[in-house]
Amino acid sequence: GNSDEGKSTFKLVARLLDSKLNGTGEPRRTALLEWLVEECEDSVSDDVSKFLAMQSSVAAIFSALSGGDVERACCIAADAGYHELSAVIATMSAIGAEKDDLAKMIAESGAMPSISSELDRLTKAIGGKNIFEDGRYRDGSSGLDWRKRLALRALSSSDDHISQLVNDYVNDVKKGTVPAPTPYNGCNCDSVQFKVLRAFSSVDSLKLSDIVQPKGFTTFQNDSSLSFHLAAAIGGAIPFDGASEDVEKVCTSFAAQLLCEEEFAWAVFVLLCVLPGTTPDVCRRRIDSAKSIVVRHYNQGDEGSENSRKFLEEEIGVPTLWFEEALSNQALTVVDYVSHTLKFDPEAALRVLEYKYLPNVFFLSRGQIEELMGTIEGMANARNSVAAGVVRFFKLDEKLRLDPDVSKLDKLLQEHNYLVDFFKSRLSTIGSPPGHYRFYEENEMRVSLPSMLREALSKLSEIRLQLAALAHDANVELKS
């Protein structure tokens, strides 16, 4: 099945990589054979049982060998009384000259009384006579798929590495003498398993997208998990260029497919996975792409989105500010926009606040003003900010309104004078209001920002009179 092919491909990668790391730096033939034996096990078992039931021991032996299982072939031969044949078959795991005369050894051993067609096929397989099976494939009588043909060739090969073995098979596929390495799902394309073999054997310069794609080896279009993790495993095992356009194409293809399936969190995860050798510029681009997905697709209040946010923040380490930016983009009111935007772009928040909300500040209720002050109080130190000036204005107003301390009138006057100079300066340097911010729910703009600044100066004039009255009652002389 498709999932079985995916799992077995992971096993193939693991075996080849292990033999590569623990050997001479190249994947070994024995690792390939071990995988082929496991891969063909079910099919071989069925064939062996069928031929033994037909009392055709030789055919059963050949079936075991076609799956690369020398041990099983030896056991079947021994059980059938062909002990010399069993001993000869056992030498197939050897490398070198021992393989050259195996057919003659079988004939001279007296292991079998006559040369039957099954024995003829078996002896040629043991002797590594590939041309015999090639002919059977051409006339349609072979019955062996590409894995079994490759297993027979691996058994008879004298090379300890897989490069020549795989290269010869690729060339013979082109000649039409061996089965094409098709996947289990019947797709008219090369199996991902064979693509992995080609990549590990360096037969040709394969790109990552040539080996595995989001729909590379499964008919289950909604399941891209296996193929992505396989791509990651192959990308880590084979030195692909992590900064190449091809690797970028593979990752963005996975992300696009996941977004189509409404799995934005996994799309972000895929984009944040990078191969060794990825350049800082590519990393930055991938991070920006991942962020844009969060900003576009996160929906506060939706249970699925909240679960995705928890996964991305806690498991992947995605910054919380990405979600604040998403909420900023979705804000329906100026206050909501500012409260979220302040956390990642204070300048943009200030600009919208000053032009879209602060002009109404003198028309707000006391409760609304207190709420606003709680939102923008952190901006009190922002350079040349109208919001900072408004905060300081209302703090001065509150001191005079609640319980003015006559001993500190000079300080209050200094604050008053600062605000007068500040608002006059801002009035003279005010720019054009931003025109690209639109909010669905907001109070109608009653006054412009310049009008609000003039109103603030007018109210400061009233505060100056209040300070003068307080000083007169306390018999204190104010310093101008």
Secondary structure, DSSP 8 states (H G I E B T S, - for coil): -HHHHHHHHHHHHHHHHHHHHHTTSS-BHHHHHHHHHHHHHHHHHHHHHHHHHTT-HHHHHHHHHHTT-HHHHHHHHHHTT-HHHHHHHHGGG--SGGGTTHHHHHHHHT-SSS--HHHHHHHHHHTT-HHHHHHHHHTT-----HHHHHHHHHHH---SBSHHHHHHHHHHHHHTSS-----TT--SS--HHHHHHHHHHTSS---HHHH--TTSS-S-TT--HHHHHHHHHHHHHTT--TTSHHHHHHHHHHHHHHHHTT-HHHHHHHHH---TT--HHHHHHHHHHHHHHHHHH--TT-HHHHHHHHIIIIII---HHHHHHHHHHH-SSHHHHHHHHTTT-HHHHHHHHHHHTGGGGGGS-HHHHHHHHHHHGGGGGSTT-HHHHHHHHHHHHHHHHH---GGGHHHHHHHHHHHHHHHHHHHHH-----SS---SS-----S-HHHHHHHHHHHHHHHHHHHHHHHHHTT-----
